[in-house]
Amino acid sequence: MNDARPLTGGAPAARALRLLAAAAVTAAVLGAPFYFAPFRVFQLTMVLLYAVALAGLNHLVGHGGQISLGHGAFFAAGAYTAAVLLDRTGLPHLATLPVAAVGCFLLGLAFGVPALRLRGLYLALVTLSLAVFLPPLLKRYASVTGGSMGLTVDKPVPPEWTGLAEDQWLYFLALAVAAVALLVARNVQRSRTGRALLAVRENEAAAEMLGVRLSVHKTLAFAWSAMFAGVAGCVYTWVIGFVSPDSFTFVLSITLLAGLVVGGLGSLYGPLLGAAFVMYVPSISQDVSEAAPGVVFGLLIIVVMYVAPTGLAGLAGRLTRAVRRRLARPPRRLPDAASGGASPPPSASPTAGATTRDAEPLGMPPTT
């Protein structure tokens, strides 16, 4: 008997590897606040809320193909909405989240209408102007926003039954919001609206001929993007407990866009990687050079883009595909032990037992 047995299975091994990786990531995410010091937990919390903001920016820039340099303004709008509500009305912290989300969605919808006729650098300049004039506007209405002094609010207090410290409770709140936001972003991108937005990005004329309404989808892209930024700004207020106009300059908008490009445009994991870049690289740059941290930050961006032109998510995707190809490669087959490793005899060939009649060409009379 000449039965051959594969050494390994490709698909089951790849599936098992994915499940193992998912379990390891889940365990690391849930156990991080109990392992690291409070400051490190705070940094991880900031990574999560930046990931929410970059998920919205990714929907607009990565999937919509529209450049925005004013994303920090929507971030500030969500932060100040939560701060004013907490300071003036005394609402619970969780109640400020839907208000900030709806308010920023409407703000993005209103801003997306005049931006329909603009594209490229013109759209980038208009969105940049939004990020530039917002801090002076916040300082002007000091009776509401606190002016240059800002607003100080209370942070969420962990329930007694949890037994968690304040930094751990804030981490899990940010984790829950980030998980829901990333799931919503994924579903929107895979929905009919997301596919239509991709068609608009690739070719507006062809998309319009196929029945895609450009005005509707472009405006909704701004609205969704602003909503995610507002949610991130609201969680920022919970975590920091203080907002001021100087915290939301146009540098924040440029940093968020740079983080998304480094993380990977149009990728589901790009916002997470970009958020980590935004959080950790500036502090690393400060440690390397206290005199010129911006120079180190810029050089690190150049190095990353040279090594990974499609972003860190693209680099990780290439490595993942290489591993999958390795696992899915047709396995080597070992001969059965009963055959002693010898090759099959010539008679085992399918053509070895063919008769002369079988070998005659078609159309020839049979031999007698």
C-alpha positions in Angstrom: 0.0 0.0 0.0 1.4 3.3 -1.1 -0.5 5.8 1.1 1.3 9.1 1.7 0.9 11.2 4.8 1.5 15.1 5.0 3.9 16.4 7.5 1.7 19.4 8.5 -1.6 21.0 7.5 -1.6 24.5 6.1 -5.1 25.9 6.9 -5.6 24.4 10.3 -2.1 25.6 11.4 -2.8 29.1 10.2 -6.2 29.1 12.0 -4.6 27.8 15.2 -1.9 30.5 14.9 -4.5 33.2 14.5 -6.5 32.0 17.5 -3.3 31.8 19.6 -2.3 35.3 18.6 -5.8 36.6 19.4 -5.8 35.0 22.8 -2.3 36.3 23.6 -3.3 39.9 22.6 -6.5 39.7 24.6 -4.7 38.5 27.7 -2.0 41.2 27.3 -4.6 44.0 26.8 -6.7 42.9 29.8 -3.7 42.3 32.1 -1.7 45.4 31.2 -3.2 47.8 33.9 -2.3 45.2 36.6 1.3 44.8 35.5 2.5 48.3 34.6 3.0 51.4 36.8 0.3 54.1 36.8 2.1 56.3 34.4 2.5 53.5 31.9 -1.2 52.7 32.2 -1.9 56.4 31.6 0.1 56.2 28.4 -1.7 53.1 27.2 -5.0 54.9 27.9 -3.9 57.8 25.7 -3.0 55.3 23.0 -6.6 53.9 23.0 -8.3 57.3 22.8 -5.9 58.5 20.0 -6.8 55.3 18.2 -10.5 56.3 18.3 -9.6 59.7 16.8 -7.4 58.1 14.1 -10.1 55.7 13.2 -12.3 58.6 12.2 -9.5 60.3 10.3 -8.7 57.0 8.6 -12.4 56.9 7.3 -12.0 60.3 5.8 -8.4 60.2 4.5 -7.7 56.6 4.1 -11.0 55.5 2.6 -12.4 58.8 1.3 -9.2 60.2 -0.2 -9.8 63.6 1.3 -7.1 65.5 3.1 -7.9 67.0 6.5 -5.6 69.1 8.7 -8.4 70.2 11.1 -9.1 66.9 12.9 -7.8 68.4 16.1 -10.6 70.9 16.1 -13.2 68.2 16.2 -11.2 66.5 19.0 -11.3 69.8 20.9 -15.1 70.2 20.3 -15.7 66.8 21.9 -13.4 67.5 24.8 -15.0 70.9 25.5 -18.5 69.5 25.1 -17.8 67.0 27.9 -16.0 69.5 30.1 -18.8 72.1 29.9 -21.5 69.6 30.6 -19.6 68.2 33.5 -18.8 71.6 34.9 -22.2 73.4 34.3 -24.8 70.7 34.5 -23.3 67.9 36.6 -24.2 65.2 34.2 -22.7 61.7 34.8 -19.5 61.1 32.8 -21.1 58.4 30.6 -24.0 60.7 29.7 -21.6 63.2 28.1 -20.3 60.7 25.5 -23.4 60.5 23.3 -23.9 64.3 23.5 -20.3 64.8 22.3 -20.7 62.2 19.6 -24.0 63.7 18.2 -22.7 67.3 18.5 -19.5 66.6 16.6 -21.4 64.5 14.0 -23.6 67.5 13.3 -20.6 69.8 13.3 -18.8 67.6 10.7 -22.0 67.4 8.7 -22.2 71.2 8.6 -18.5 71.6 7.7 -18.7 68.9 5.0 -21.3 70.8 2.9 -19.0 73.8 2.0 -16.1 71.5 1.6 -17.8 69.6 -1.3 -16.4 71.9 -3.9 -12.9 71.7 -2.6 -10.3 69.0 -2.9 -6.6 68.4 -2.5 -4.5 71.3 -1.1 -7.5 73.7 -1.1 -9.4 71.4 1.2 -6.4 70.9 3.4 -6.0 74.7 3.8 -9.6 75.1 4.7 -9.5 72.4 7.3 -6.2 73.8 8.6 -7.9 77.2 9.1 -10.5 75.5 11.3 -7.8 74.1 13.5 -6.0 77.5 13.6 -8.9 79.8 14.6 -10.5 77.4 17.2 -8.1 78.1 20.1 -8.6 81.9 19.9 -12.3 81.4 19.7 -12.3 79.2 22.8 -10.3 81.9 24.7 -12.8 84.6 23.6 -15.8 83.0 25.3 -14.3 82.7 28.7 -17.7 82.6 30.5 -18.4 79.2 29.0 -15.0 77.7 28.2 -12.9 79.2 31.0 -10.8 81.2 28.6 -7.0 80.7 28.7 -7.3 79.2 32.2 -9.4 76.3 30.8 -11.8 74.1 32.8 -11.0 71.5 35.5 -13.4 68.7 36.0 -13.6 65.6 38.1 -12.5 62.3 36.7 -14.7 59.2 36.8 -14.5 57.4 40.1 -14.2 53.6 40.0 -17.1 51.7 41.7 -16.1 50.1 44.9 -17.2 46.7 43.8 -14.5 46.7 41.1 -11.6 47.1 43.4 -9.7 49.1 40.7 -7.5 52.1 41.1 -8.4 55.3 39.2 -5.8 54.8 36.4 -7.0 51.2 35.9 -10.7 52.2 35.8 -9.9 54.9 33.2 -8.0 52.4 31.2 -10.9 50.0 31.0 -13.3 52.8 30.1 -11.1 53.9 27.3 -10.6 50.2 26.2 -14.4 49.7 26.0 -14.9 52.9 24.0 -12.1 52.1 21.7 -13.3 48.5 21.1 -16.8 49.8 20.2 -15.5 52.6 18.0 -13.1 50.4 16.1 -15.9 47.8 15.6 -18.2 50.5 14.3 -15.5 51.9 12.0 -14.9 48.4 10.6 -18.6 47.8 9.9 -19.0 51.2 8.3 -16.0 50.6 6.0 -17.4 47.2 5.0 -21.0 48.5 4.5 -22.5 49.8 1.3 -21.6 53.4 2.4 -17.9 52.4 2.9 -17.8 50.7 -0.5 -19.3 53.7 -2.2 -16.7 55.9 -0.5 -13.9 53.7 -1.8 -15.4 54.1 -5.3 -15.4 57.9 -4.9 -11.8 57.8 -3.8 -10.7 55.7 -6.8 -12.6 57.6 -9.5 -15.3 60.2 -8.8 -16.6 60.3 -12.4 -16.9 56.5 -12.6 -18.6 56.3 -9.2 -21.1 59.0 -10.2 -21.9 57.1 -13.4 -22.6 54.0 -11.2 -25.2 55.9 -9.2 -23.1 57.0 -6.2 -24.1 60.4 -4.9 -20.9 62.2 -4.3 -22.3 65.0 -2.2 -24.0 62.6 0.3 -21.0 60.3 0.8 -18.4 63.1 1.0 -20.5 64.9 3.6 -21.1 61.8 5.6 -17.4 61.0 5.6 -16.7 64.3 7.3 -19.6 63.7 9.8 -18.4 60.2 10.7 -14.8 61.4 11.0 -15.8 64.3 13.3 -18.0 62.0 15.4 -15.0 59.7 16.2 -12.8 62.6 17.0 -15.5 64.0 19.3 -15.8 60.7 21.2 -12.0 60.6 21.6 -12.0 64.2 22.9 -14.7 63.3 25.4 -12.7 60.4 26.8 -9.6 62.7 26.8 -11.5 65.0 29.2 -12.3 62.0 31.5 -8.7 60.9 31.5 -7.0 64.3 31.9 -9.6 66.1 33.9 -8.6 69.4 32.4 -9.0 71.2 29.1 -7.5 74.4 27.8 -7.3 76.0 24.3 -3.5 75.6 24.3 -4.0 71.8 24.4 -5.7 71.8 20.9 -3.5 73.8 18.6 -3.1 73.0 14.9 0.0 71.0 15.8 -2.4 68.3 17.2 -4.1 68.1 13.8 -0.8 67.7 12.0 0.5 65.1 14.5 -2.7 63.0 14.1 -2.4 63.1 10.3 1.3 62.1 10.6 0.4 59.3 13.0 -2.2 57.9 10.6 0.2 58.0 7.6 2.9 56.2 9.7 0.4 53.7 11.0 -1.1 52.9 7.6 -3.8 54.6 5.5 -6.9 52.5 4.9 -5.9 49.8 7.3 -8.0 48.5 10.2 -4.9 48.3 12.4 -3.4 51.5 11.1 -5.1 53.7 13.8 -3.8 51.6 16.6 -0.2 51.6 15.3 -0.4 55.3 14.5 -1.8 56.1 18.0 1.2 54.3 19.6 3.5 56.3 17.3 1.8 59.6 18.3 2.0 58.7 22.0 5.5 57.3 22.4 7.7 58.8 19.7 7.5 62.4 20.9 8.6 61.3 24.4 11.4 59.2 22.9 12.4 62.3 20.8 12.5 64.4 24.0 14.7 61.8 25.7 17.1 61.8 22.7 17.4 65.5 22.3 15.9 68.0 24.8 17.1 70.9 22.6 15.4 69.8 19.3 12.9 67.1 19.9 11.0 68.1 16.7 14.1 67.3 14.6 14.3 63.8 16.1 10.6 63.3 15.6 10.8 64.3 11.9 13.8 62.0 11.3 12.0 59.0 12.9 9.0 59.7 10.6 11.4 59.7 7.6 13.0 56.4 8.7 9.7 54.7 9.2 8.3 55.8 5.9 11.5 54.6 4.2 11.4 51.2 5.8 7.6 50.9 5.4 6.2 53.1 2.6 2.7 51.8 3.2 2.9 52.3 6.9 3.5 50.1 9.9 0.3 48.2 9.1 1.5 47.4 5.6 4.8 46.1 7.0 3.0 43.9 9.5 0.6 42.8 6.7 3.5 41.7 4.5 5.1 39.7 7.4 1.7 38.1 8.1 1.2 37.1 4.5 4.7 35.6 4.4 3.9 33.5 7.4 0.5 32.4 5.9 2.2 31.4 2.6 4.7 29.4 4.6 2.0 27.6 6.5 -0.2 27.1 3.4 2.6 25.7 1.3 1.8 22.2 0.0 3.4 19.8 2.5 6.0 17.4 1.7 4.8 13.8 1.6 6.6 10.8 3.0 6.3 7.4 1.4 4.6 4.7 3.3 6.9 2.6 5.5 5.8 -0.6 3.8 7.3 0.5 0.5 10.7 1.0 2.1 11.2 4.3 0.5 11.5 2.7 -3.0 9.9 4.3 -6.0 6.8 2.6 -7.4 7.5 0.0 -10.1 7.1 0.9 -13.7 3.9 -1.1 -13.9 2.3 1.3 -11.5 2.3 4.0 -14.1 -1.2 4.7 -15.5 0.1 4.2 -19.1 2.2 1.1 -18.5 -0.7 -1.3 -18.9 -2.2 0.4 -22.0 -2.9 -2.0 -24.9 -1.9 -1.4 -28.5 -5.5 -0.7 -29.4 -5.6 2.0 -26.7 -2.5 3.5 -28.2 -3.8 3.8 -31.7 -4.5 7.3 -32.9 -8.1 8.4 -33.3 -9.7 7.8 -36.7 -7.6 4.7 -37.5 -9.3 1.3 -38.1 -8.7 -1.2 -35.3 -6.1 -3.9 -35.9 -7.4 -7.5 -36.3 
